[in-house]
Amino acid sequence: MSSSDFFLRVYEVVKQIPYGKVTSYGAIAKVLGTPRSSRTVGYAMNASHSDSEVPAHRVVNRNGVLTGKHHFPGTNLMQQLLESEGLIIEEDQIANFKENFWDPIEELGIQE
């Protein structure tokens, strides 16, 4: 599979993250059947910023830290987008991360 095909698969998952929820690079990699490709999911998110249909701001690291924030234009855009959806950000991390986490495996009904 080419990297562009993988990126498209990542984007299809990301487009399903509900408003006001977040998921992690690793959860996306896992639901795609490639659990060791979290970093590649991150590359896909970095490449997605020109596509307004991909809510890349809803993808964070496994601890809820806004690790991709530097790839958004402007100052604190990722944080602002998440806060506009009702999430609380404290020191670049999602407060109540577990309560706001969307698990694609659970939500999309995919068996591991």
MMTF fields as JSON, N, C-alpha, C and O atoms, coordinates in Angstrom:
{
  "mmtfVersion": "1.0.0",
  "mmtfProducer": "UNKNOWN",
  "numBonds": 447,
  "numAtoms": 448,
  "numGroups": 112,
  "numChains": 1,
  "numModels": 1,
  "chainsPerModel": [1],
  "groupsPerChain": [112],
  "chainIdList": ["A"],
  "bondAtomList": [4, 2, 8, 6, 12, 10, 16, 14, 20, 18, 24, 22, 28, 26, 32, 30, 36, 34, 40, 38, 44, 42, 48, 46, 52, 50, 56, 54, 60, 58, 64, 62, 68, 66, 72, 70, 76, 74, 80, 78, 84, 82, 88, 86, 92, 90, 96, 94, 100, 98, 104, 102, 108, 106, 112, 110, 116, 114, 120, 118, 124, 122, 128, 126, 132, 130, 136, 134, 140, 138, 144, 142, 148, 146, 152, 150, 156, 154, 160, 158, 164, 162, 168, 166, 172, 170, 176, 174, 180, 178, 184, 182, 188, 186, 192, 190, 196, 194, 200, 198, 204, 202, 208, 206, 212, 210, 216, 214, 220, 218, 224, 222, 228, 226, 232, 230, 236, 234, 240, 238, 244, 242, 248, 246, 252, 250, 256, 254, 260, 258, 264, 262, 268, 266, 272, 270, 276, 274, 280, 278, 284, 282, 288, 286, 292, 290, 296, 294, 300, 298, 304, 302, 308, 306, 312, 310, 316, 314, 320, 318, 324, 322, 328, 326, 332, 330, 336, 334, 340, 338, 344, 342, 348, 346, 352, 350, 356, 354, 360, 358, 364, 362, 368, 366, 372, 370, 376, 374, 380, 378, 384, 382, 388, 386, 392, 390, 396, 394, 400, 398, 404, 402, 408, 406, 412, 410, 416, 414, 420, 418, 424, 422, 428, 426, 432, 430, 436, 434, 440, 438, 444, 442],
  "bondOrderList": [1, 1, 1, 1, 1, 1, 1, 1, 1, 1, 1, 1, 1, 1, 1, 1, 1, 1, 1, 1, 1, 1, 1, 1, 1, 1, 1, 1, 1, 1, 1, 1, 1, 1, 1, 1, 1, 1, 1, 1, 1, 1, 1, 1, 1, 1, 1, 1, 1, 1, 1, 1, 1, 1, 1, 1, 1, 1, 1, 1, 1, 1, 1, 1, 1, 1, 1, 1, 1, 1, 1, 1, 1, 1, 1, 1, 1, 1, 1, 1, 1, 1, 1, 1, 1, 1, 1, 1, 1, 1, 1, 1, 1, 1, 1, 1, 1, 1, 1, 1, 1, 1, 1, 1, 1, 1, 1, 1, 1, 1, 1],
  "groupList": [{"groupName": "MET", "atomNameList": ["N", "CA", "C", "O"], "elementList": ["N", "C", "C", "O"], "formalChargeList": [0, 0, 0, 0], "bondAtomList": [1, 0, 2, 1, 3, 2], "bondOrderList": [1, 1, 2], "singleLetterCode": "M", "chemCompType": "L-PEPTIDE LINKING"}, {"groupName": "SER", "atomNameList": ["N", "CA", "C", "O"], "elementList": ["N", "C", "C", "O"], "formalChargeList": [0, 0, 0, 0], "bondAtomList": [1, 0, 2, 1, 3, 2], "bondOrderList": [1, 1, 2], "singleLetterCode": "S", "chemCompType": "L-PEPTIDE LINKING"}, {"groupName": "ASP", "atomNameList": ["N", "CA", "C", "O"], "elementList": ["N", "C", "C", "O"], "formalChargeList": [0, 0, 0, 0], "bondAtomList": [1, 0, 2, 1, 3, 2], "bondOrderList": [1, 1, 2], "singleLetterCode": "D", "chemCompType": "L-PEPTIDE LINKING"}, {"groupName": "PHE", "atomNameList": ["N", "CA", "C", "O"], "elementList": ["N", "C", "C", "O"], "formalChargeList": [0, 0, 0, 0], "bondAtomList": [1, 0, 2, 1, 3, 2], "bondOrderList": [1, 1, 2], "singleLetterCode": "F", "chemCompType": "L-PEPTIDE LINKING"}, {"groupName": "LEU", "atomNameList": ["N", "CA", "C", "O"], "elementList": ["N", "C", "C", "O"], "formalChargeList": [0, 0, 0, 0], "bondAtomList": [1, 0, 2, 1, 3, 2], "bondOrderList": [1, 1, 2], "singleLetterCode": "L", "chemCompType": "L-PEPTIDE LINKING"}, {"groupName": "ARG", "atomNameList": ["N", "CA", "C", "O"], "elementList": ["N", "C", "C", "O"], "formalChargeList": [0, 0, 0, 0], "bondAtomList": [1, 0, 2, 1, 3, 2], "bondOrderList": [1, 1, 2], "singleLetterCode": "R", "chemCompType": "L-PEPTIDE LINKING"}, {"groupName": "VAL", "atomNameList": ["N", "CA", "C", "O"], "elementList": ["N", "C", "C", "O"], "formalChargeList": [0, 0, 0, 0], "bondAtomList": [1, 0, 2, 1, 3, 2], "bondOrderList": [1, 1, 2], "singleLetterCode": "V", "chemCompType": "L-PEPTIDE LINKING"}, {"groupName": "TYR", "atomNameList": ["N", "CA", "C", "O"], "elementList": ["N", "C", "C", "O"], "formalChargeList": [0, 0, 0, 0], "bondAtomList": [1, 0, 2, 1, 3, 2], "bondOrderList": [1, 1, 2], "singleLetterCode": "Y", "chemCompType": "L-PEPTIDE LINKING"}, {"groupName": "GLU", "atomNameList": ["N", "CA", "C", "O"], "elementList": ["N", "C", "C", "O"], "formalChargeList": [0, 0, 0, 0], "bondAtomList": [1, 0, 2, 1, 3, 2], "bondOrderList": [1, 1, 2], "singleLetterCode": "E", "chemCompType": "L-PEPTIDE LINKING"}, {"groupName": "LYS", "atomNameList": ["N", "CA", "C", "O"], "elementList": ["N", "C", "C", "O"], "formalChargeList": [0, 0, 0, 0], "bondAtomList": [1, 0, 2, 1, 3, 2], "bondOrderList": [1, 1, 2], "singleLetterCode": "K", "chemCompType": "L-PEPTIDE LINKING"}, {"groupName": "GLN", "atomNameList": ["N", "CA", "C", "O"], "elementList": ["N", "C", "C", "O"], "formalChargeList": [0, 0, 0, 0], "bondAtomList": [1, 0, 2, 1, 3, 2], "bondOrderList": [1, 1, 2], "singleLetterCode": "Q", "chemCompType": "L-PEPTIDE LINKING"}, {"groupName": "ILE", "atomNameList": ["N", "CA", "C", "O"], "elementList": ["N", "C", "C", "O"], "formalChargeList": [0, 0, 0, 0], "bondAtomList": [1, 0, 2, 1, 3, 2], "bondOrderList": [1, 1, 2], "singleLetterCode": "I", "chemCompType": "L-PEPTIDE LINKING"}, {"groupName": "PRO", "atomNameList": ["N", "CA", "C", "O"], "elementList": ["N", "C", "C", "O"], "formalChargeList": [0, 0, 0, 0], "bondAtomList": [1, 0, 2, 1, 3, 2], "bondOrderList": [1, 1, 2], "singleLetterCode": "P", "chemCompType": "L-PEPTIDE LINKING"}, {"groupName": "GLY", "atomNameList": ["N", "CA", "C", "O"], "elementList": ["N", "C", "C", "O"], "formalChargeList": [0, 0, 0, 0], "bondAtomList": [1, 0, 2, 1, 3, 2], "bondOrderList": [1, 1, 2], "singleLetterCode": "G", "chemCompType": "PEPTIDE LINKING"}, {"groupName": "THR", "atomNameList": ["N", "CA", "C", "O"], "elementList": ["N", "C", "C", "O"], "formalChargeList": [0, 0, 0, 0], "bondAtomList": [1, 0, 2, 1, 3, 2], "bondOrderList": [1, 1, 2], "singleLetterCode": "T", "chemCompType": "L-PEPTIDE LINKING"}, {"groupName": "ALA", "atomNameList": ["N", "CA", "C", "O"], "elementList": ["N", "C", "C", "O"], "formalChargeList": [0, 0, 0, 0], "bondAtomList": [1, 0, 2, 1, 3, 2], "bondOrderList": [1, 1, 2], "singleLetterCode": "A", "chemCompType": "L-PEPTIDE LINKING"}, {"groupName": "ASN", "atomNameList": ["N", "CA", "C", "O"], "elementList": ["N", "C", "C", "O"], "formalChargeList": [0, 0, 0, 0], "bondAtomList": [1, 0, 2, 1, 3, 2], "bondOrderList": [1, 1, 2], "singleLetterCode": "N", "chemCompType": "L-PEPTIDE LINKING"}, {"groupName": "HIS", "atomNameList": ["N", "CA", "C", "O"], "elementList": ["N", "C", "C", "O"], "formalChargeList": [0, 0, 0, 0], "bondAtomList": [1, 0, 2, 1, 3, 2], "bondOrderList": [1, 1, 2], "singleLetterCode": "H", "chemCompType": "L-PEPTIDE LINKING"}, {"groupName": "TRP", "atomNameList": ["N", "CA", "C", "O"], "elementList": ["N", "C", "C", "O"], "formalChargeList": [0, 0, 0, 0], "bondAtomList": [1, 0, 2, 1, 3, 2], "bondOrderList": [1, 1, 2], "singleLetterCode": "W", "chemCompType": "L-PEPTIDE LINKING"}],
  "groupTypeList": [0, 1, 1, 1, 2, 3, 3, 4, 5, 6, 7, 8, 6, 6, 9, 10, 11, 12, 7, 13, 9, 6, 14, 1, 7, 13, 15, 11, 15, 9, 6, 4, 13, 14, 12, 5, 1, 1, 5, 14, 6, 13, 7, 15, 0, 16, 15, 1, 17, 1, 2, 1, 8, 6, 12, 15, 17, 5, 6, 6, 16, 5, 16, 13, 6, 4, 14, 13, 9, 17, 17, 3, 12, 13, 14, 16, 4, 0, 10, 10, 4, 4, 8, 1, 8, 13, 4, 11, 11, 8, 8, 2, 10, 11, 15, 16, 3, 9, 8, 16, 3, 18, 2, 12, 11, 8, 8, 4, 13, 11, 10, 8],
  "groupIdList": [1, 2, 3, 4, 5, 6, 7, 8, 9, 10, 11, 12, 13, 14, 15, 16, 17, 18, 19, 20, 21, 22, 23, 24, 25, 26, 27, 28, 29, 30, 31, 32, 33, 34, 35, 36, 37, 38, 39, 40, 41, 42, 43, 44, 45, 46, 47, 48, 49, 50, 51, 52, 53, 54, 55, 56, 57, 58, 59, 60, 61, 62, 63, 64, 65, 66, 67, 68, 69, 70, 71, 72, 73, 74, 75, 76, 77, 78, 79, 80, 81, 82, 83, 84, 85, 86, 87, 88, 89, 90, 91, 92, 93, 94, 95, 96, 97, 98, 99, 100, 101, 102, 103, 104, 105, 106, 107, 108, 109, 110, 111, 112],
  "secStructList": [7, 7, 2, 2, 2, 2, 2, 2, 2, 2, 2, 2, 2, 2, 6, 6, 1, 7, 6, 6, 7, 5, 3, 3, 2, 2, 2, 2, 2, 2, 2, 6, 6, 7, 6, 6, 7, 2, 2, 2, 2, 2, 2, 2, 2, 2, 2, 6, 6, 6, 7, 6, 6, 1, 7, 4, 4, 4, 3, 3, 7, 6, 6, 1, 5, 7, 6, 6, 4, 4, 4, 1, 1, 1, 1, 1, 2, 2, 2, 2, 2, 2, 2, 2, 6, 6, 7, 7, 3, 3, 6, 6, 3, 3, 6, 6, 2, 2, 2, 2, 5, 7, 7, 2, 2, 2, 2, 2, 6, 7, 7, 7],
  "xCoordList": [0.846, 0.0, 0.893, 1.877, 0.535, 1.326, 0.989, -0.047, 1.877, 1.62, 0.385, -0.332, 0.114, -1.073, -2.349, -3.341, -2.335, -3.489, -3.671, -4.795, -2.576, -2.648, -3.189, -4.052, -2.697, -3.173, -4.68, -5.391, -5.174, -6.612, -7.407, -8.493, -6.875, -7.547, -7.571, -8.569, -6.469, -6.406, -7.477, -8.213, -7.567, -8.519, -9.965, -10.797, -10.261, -11.62, -11.977, -13.116, -11.019, -11.258, -11.406, -12.337, -10.501, -10.503, -11.805, -12.32, -12.329, -13.582, -14.758, -15.792, -14.617, -15.694, -15.604, -16.506, -14.542, -14.411, -15.504, -15.577, -16.344, -17.441, -16.951, -15.889, -17.746, -17.527, -17.372, -18.173, -16.347, -16.139, -15.425, -15.308, -14.947, -14.205, -12.834, -12.607, -11.928, -10.586, -10.216, -10.803, -9.238, -8.663, -7.148, -6.625, -6.461, -4.991, -4.452, -5.132, -3.221, -2.527, -2.516, -2.766, -2.22, -2.14, -3.468, -3.513, -4.563, -5.886, -6.249, -6.853, -5.881, -6.14, -5.305, -5.813, -4.031, -3.159, -3.705, -3.7, -4.174, -4.686, -5.942, -6.062, -6.872, -8.105, -7.831, -8.6, -6.745, -6.37, -5.578, -5.184, -5.347, -4.632, -3.129, -2.424, -2.625, -1.188, -0.759, -0.372, -0.825, -0.616, 0.742, 0.902, 1.708, 3.035, 3.258, 4.39, 2.176, 2.327, 1.789, 1.34, 1.829, 1.349, 2.05, 1.425, 3.336, 4.104, 3.632, 3.553, 3.325, 2.835, 1.462, 1.147, 0.649, -0.631, -0.363, -1.077, 0.654, 1.035, 1.449, 1.102, 2.192, 2.575, 1.332, 1.257, 0.372, -0.881, -1.604, -2.144, -1.61, -2.269, -1.562, -2.215, -0.237, 0.526, 0.229, 0.217, -0.008, -0.279, -1.733, -2.076, -2.58, -4.021, -4.494, -5.667, -3.643, -4.084, -4.711, -5.4, -4.481, -5.112, -6.522, -7.243, -6.915, -8.247, -9.121, -8.963, -10.027, -10.863, -11.848, -12.46, -12.009, -12.916, -12.275, -12.969, -10.97, -10.263, -10.014, -9.18, -10.731, -10.556, -9.309, -9.399, -8.149, -6.874, -6.671, -5.919, -7.332, -7.18, -7.721, -7.411, -8.517, -9.097, -8.197, -8.615, -6.981, -6.043, -4.877, -4.186, -4.682, -3.664, -2.827, -3.073, -1.855, -1.059, -1.8, -2.886, -1.22, -1.901, -2.189, -2.958, -1.573, -1.809, -2.694, -2.918, -3.193, -4.044, -3.294, -3.875, -2.007, -1.186, -1.315, -1.339, -1.397, -1.545, -0.193, 0.352, 0.33, 1.66, 1.709, 2.785, 0.584, 0.571, 0.324, 0.192, 0.258, -0.141, 0.772, 0.324, 2.037, 2.993, 2.776, 3.337, 1.964, 1.716, 0.487, 0.156, -0.187, -1.35, -0.892, 0.003, -1.499, -1.12, -1.576, -2.569, -0.848, -1.23, -0.794, -0.12, -1.19, -0.826, -1.965, -3.089, -1.691, -2.656, -3.939, -4.98, -3.893, -5.106, -5.691, -6.907, -4.851, -5.352, -6.118, -7.225, -5.534, -6.182, -7.497, -8.509, -7.489, -8.691, -9.814, -10.974, -9.47, -10.48, -11.085, -12.3, -10.245, -10.738, -11.587, -12.632, -11.145, -11.917, -13.258, -14.248, -13.297, -14.568, -15.558, -16.761, -15.05, -15.898, -16.22, -16.843, -15.798, -16.135, -15.09, -15.302, -13.966, -12.914, -12.114, -11.97, -11.601, -10.779, -9.328, -8.991, -8.48, -7.057, -6.282, -6.446, -5.44, -4.585, -3.15, -2.816, -2.31, -0.894, -0.694, 0.04, -1.365, -1.262, -1.772, -1.374, -2.631, -3.17, -4.679, -5.178, -5.388, -6.842, -7.175, -6.749, -7.94, -8.43, -9.502, -10.227, -9.604, -10.584, -10.449, -11.44, -9.219, -8.933, -9.738, -10.322, -9.778, -10.473, -11.955, -12.534, -12.576, -14.0, -14.267, -15.372, -13.268, -13.426, -12.802, -12.758, -12.319, -11.634, -12.638, -13.542, -12.477, -13.29, -12.429, -11.388, -12.866, -12.113, -12.666, -13.773, -11.919, -12.445, -12.736, -13.66, -11.988, -12.252, -13.607, -14.406, -13.859, -15.125, -16.29, -17.339, -16.097, -17.171, -17.482, -18.629, -16.484, -16.706, -16.995, -17.213, -16.995, -17.365, -16.39, -16.797, -15.128, -14.109, -13.49, -13.096, -13.407, -12.812, -11.302, -10.758, -10.64, -9.164, -8.685, -7.478],
  "yCoordList": [-1.172, 0.0, 1.238, 1.312, 2.199, 3.433, 4.32, 4.153, 5.264, 6.163, 7.016, 7.35, 7.378, 8.191, 7.385, 7.941, 6.079, 5.228, 5.144, 5.216, 4.991, 4.926, 6.24, 6.234, 7.36, 8.668, 8.79, 9.287, 8.346, 8.415, 7.571, 7.966, 6.417, 5.563, 6.253, 6.191, 6.907, 7.667, 8.758, 8.923, 9.497, 10.603, 10.115, 10.804, 8.943, 8.411, 8.151, 8.374, 7.684, 7.48, 8.829, 9.028, 9.748, 11.048, 11.802, 12.485, 11.686, 12.37, 11.87, 12.536, 10.73, 10.167, 10.543, 10.216, 11.218, 11.629, 12.659, 13.683, 12.401, 13.332, 14.683, 14.787, 15.692, 17.036, 16.94, 16.283, 17.591, 17.596, 16.367, 16.206, 15.496, 14.295, 14.31, 15.023, 13.515, 13.372, 11.896, 11.078, 11.581, 10.238, 10.385, 11.497, 9.264, 9.314, 8.733, 7.992, 9.091, 8.549, 7.02, 6.338, 6.5, 5.05, 4.351, 3.254, 4.968, 4.359, 4.278, 3.302, 5.301, 5.274, 4.186, 3.415, 4.122, 3.086, 1.698, 0.82, 1.504, 0.205, -0.185, -1.326, 0.749, 0.424, 0.124, -0.586, 0.663, 0.386, -0.91, -1.287, -1.586, -2.864, -2.714, -3.667, -1.522, -1.26, -0.597, 0.571, -1.335, -0.718, -0.067, 0.704, -0.352, 0.242, 1.46, 1.906, 1.982, 3.09, 4.423, 5.257, 4.63, 5.891, 7.103, 8.131, 6.971, 8.094, 8.431, 9.602, 7.409, 7.64, 8.301, 9.118, 7.953, 8.644, 10.123, 10.981, 10.424, 11.808, 12.523, 13.685, 11.825, 12.419, 12.721, 13.752, 11.82, 12.038, 13.271, 14.065, 13.426, 14.6, 15.882, 16.878, 15.863, 17.04, 17.407, 18.584, 16.403, 16.631, 17.006, 17.356, 16.941, 17.13, 18.562, 18.845, 19.457, 20.8, 21.608, 22.596, 21.203, 21.919, 21.408, 21.992, 20.325, 19.737, 20.057, 19.46, 20.99, 21.422, 20.351, 20.491, 19.287, 18.197, 17.226, 16.386, 17.323, 16.437, 17.203, 18.107, 16.847, 17.563, 17.098, 16.448, 17.446, 17.003, 17.469, 16.85, 18.55, 19.066, 18.087, 18.217, 17.118, 16.135, 14.924, 13.964, 14.947, 13.833, 14.315, 15.278, 13.622, 13.989, 12.754, 11.672, 12.913, 11.73, 10.883, 11.253, 9.771, 8.802, 9.331, 8.73, 10.456, 11.07, 12.312, 12.995, 12.6, 13.77, 15.072, 16.15, 14.981, 16.178, 16.619, 15.791, 17.919, 18.491, 18.52, 19.589, 17.351, 17.256, 17.787, 18.148, 17.844, 18.332, 19.818, 20.323, 20.525, 21.941, 22.829, 23.849, 22.463, 23.289, 23.233, 24.038, 22.285, 22.138, 22.916, 22.919, 23.572, 24.395, 25.827, 26.305, 26.518, 27.917, 28.793, 28.498, 29.847, 30.777, 30.315, 29.296, 31.079, 30.79, 30.052, 30.551, 28.885, 28.106, 27.738, 27.575, 27.603, 27.283, 25.93, 25.805, 24.929, 23.613, 23.721, 23.198, 24.391, 24.569, 25.342, 24.967, 26.397, 27.197, 26.384, 26.507, 25.557, 24.717, 23.726, 23.528, 23.111, 22.156, 22.859, 22.348, 24.012, 24.76, 25.214, 25.279, 25.526, 25.935, 24.77, 24.979, 23.549, 22.359, 21.954, 20.917, 22.765, 22.514, 21.783, 21.528, 21.441, 20.756, 21.766, 22.925, 21.311, 22.153, 21.725, 20.55, 22.693, 22.421, 23.084, 24.276, 22.308, 22.817, 22.429, 21.246, 23.426, 23.206, 22.241, 21.258, 22.545, 21.771, 20.34, 19.479, 20.07, 18.723, 18.809, 19.746, 17.816, 17.765, 17.368, 16.317, 18.217, 17.876, 16.799, 16.804, 15.898, 14.802, 14.033, 13.727, 13.735, 13.077, 11.795, 11.58, 10.945, 9.658, 9.84, 9.069, 10.848, 11.093, 11.661, 11.528, 12.286, 12.906, 12.084, 12.526, 10.886, 10.033, 9.243, 8.612, 9.279, 8.501, 7.339, 7.543, 6.121, 4.925, 4.394, 3.856, 4.532, 4.095, 2.601, 2.192, 1.788, 0.346, 0.062, -0.698, 0.668, 0.474, 1.093, 0.47, 2.295, 3.036, 2.545, 2.613, 2.057, 1.585, 0.093, -0.469, -0.554, -1.962, -2.901, -3.942, -2.566, -3.396, -4.31, -3.867, -5.572, -6.56, -6.549, -6.454, -6.648, -6.694, -8.07, -8.302],
  "zCoordList": [0.0, 0.0, 0.0, 0.736, -0.831, -0.879, 0.309, 0.953, 0.59, 1.719, 1.456, 2.4, 0.204, -0.073, 0.189, 0.66, -0.109, 0.214, 1.725, 2.223, 2.45, 3.911, 4.456, 5.334, 3.951, 4.415, 4.195, 5.069, 3.045, 2.759, 3.741, 4.166, 4.101, 5.1, 6.465, 7.181, 6.815, 8.066, 8.045, 9.018, 6.945, 6.856, 6.995, 7.586, 6.46, 6.579, 8.042, 8.45, 8.826, 10.264, 10.96, 11.74, 10.681, 11.358, 11.086, 11.972, 9.89, 9.543, 10.386, 10.453, 11.016, 11.833, 13.313, 14.084, 13.716, 15.115, 15.399, 14.719, 16.383, 16.67, 17.197, 17.81, 16.943, 17.467, 18.984, 19.65, 19.53, 20.975, 21.517, 22.732, 20.63, 21.038, 20.38, 19.403, 20.927, 20.357, 20.336, 21.044, 19.516, 19.52, 19.407, 19.329, 19.4, 19.373, 18.072, 17.362, 17.791, 16.616, 16.683, 15.689, 17.874, 18.05, 17.864, 17.307, 18.321, 18.157, 16.68, 16.236, 15.927, 14.483, 13.825, 13.011, 14.175, 13.611, 13.915, 13.053, 15.138, 15.558, 14.775, 14.328, 14.608, 13.893, 12.414, 11.766, 11.897, 10.505, 10.36, 9.257, 11.485, 11.438, 11.368, 11.035, 11.68, 11.639, 12.946, 12.951, 14.053, 15.37, 15.589, 16.536, 14.752, 14.933, 14.023, 13.836, 13.468, 12.515, 13.042, 12.257, 14.348, 14.931, 14.334, 14.072, 14.126, 13.577, 12.159, 11.787, 11.381, 10.021, 10.05, 9.185, 11.034, 11.214, 11.473, 10.955, 12.266, 12.516, 11.239, 11.031, 10.382, 9.104, 8.267, 7.6, 8.309, 7.57, 8.102, 7.331, 9.429, 10.009, 9.584, 9.272, 9.569, 9.157, 7.702, 7.343, 6.876, 5.458, 5.186, 4.056, 6.191, 5.972, 6.147, 5.902, 6.555, 6.933, 5.796, 6.05, 4.558, 3.45, 3.165, 2.355, 3.824, 3.619, 4.83, 5.895, 4.659, 5.784, 6.24, 7.298, 5.461, 5.846, 6.826, 7.399, 7.031, 7.949, 9.251, 9.286, 10.319, 11.594, 12.346, 13.387, 11.796, 12.351, 13.786, 14.538, 14.169, 15.539, 16.581, 17.766, 16.159, 17.092, 17.312, 17.959, 16.792, 16.96, 17.832, 17.499, 18.949, 19.937, 20.267, 19.733, 21.134, 21.489, 22.532, 22.977, 22.91, 23.79, 25.185, 25.935, 25.534, 26.847, 26.758, 27.757, 25.561, 25.393, 25.183, 25.3, 24.874, 24.659, 23.196, 22.286, 22.994, 21.656, 20.935, 20.661, 20.637, 20.046, 18.62, 18.145, 17.928, 16.555, 16.423, 15.308, 17.527, 17.503, 16.672, 16.148, 16.543, 15.813, 14.302, 13.558, 13.856, 12.424, 11.968, 10.783, 12.901, 12.558, 12.343, 13.041, 11.379, 11.163, 12.333, 12.997, 12.564, 13.622, 15.0, 15.152, 15.988, 17.366, 18.049, 18.094, 18.572, 19.35, 18.607, 19.242, 17.283, 16.527, 16.933, 17.08, 17.115, 17.509, 18.827, 18.95, 19.796, 21.092, 20.93, 21.522, 20.147, 19.947, 19.311, 19.705, 18.332, 17.688, 18.682, 18.703, 19.497, 20.496, 21.55, 21.951, 21.993, 22.99, 22.425, 23.154, 21.137, 20.521, 20.478, 20.32, 20.618, 20.66, 22.099, 22.326, 23.066, 24.458, 25.275, 26.461, 24.667, 25.408, 26.221, 25.831, 27.345, 28.204, 28.032, 28.173, 27.728, 27.522, 28.651, 28.914, 29.313, 30.383, 30.086, 30.025, 29.903, 29.61, 28.439, 28.543, 27.326, 26.077, 26.2, 25.415, 27.153, 27.338, 27.564, 28.188, 27.047, 27.198, 28.625, 29.104, 29.298, 30.639, 30.466, 29.472, 31.405, 31.324, 30.007, 29.344, 29.65, 28.372, 28.191, 27.128, 29.209, 29.065, 28.778, 28.014, 29.377, 29.158, 27.762, 27.237, 27.172, 25.852, 24.726, 23.578, 25.061, 24.086, 23.262, 23.809, 21.955, 21.027, 20.552, 19.927, 20.852, 20.47, 19.159, 19.134, 18.068, 16.773, 16.708, 16.004, 17.41, 17.383, 18.01, 17.463, 19.149, 19.836, 19.052, 18.89, 18.58, 17.906, 16.502, 16.06, 15.808, 14.446, 14.4, 13.327, 15.574, 15.649, 14.981, 14.464, 14.976, 14.334, 15.371, 16.45, 15.041, 15.946, 15.807, 14.706, 16.948, 16.914, 16.547, 16.468]
}
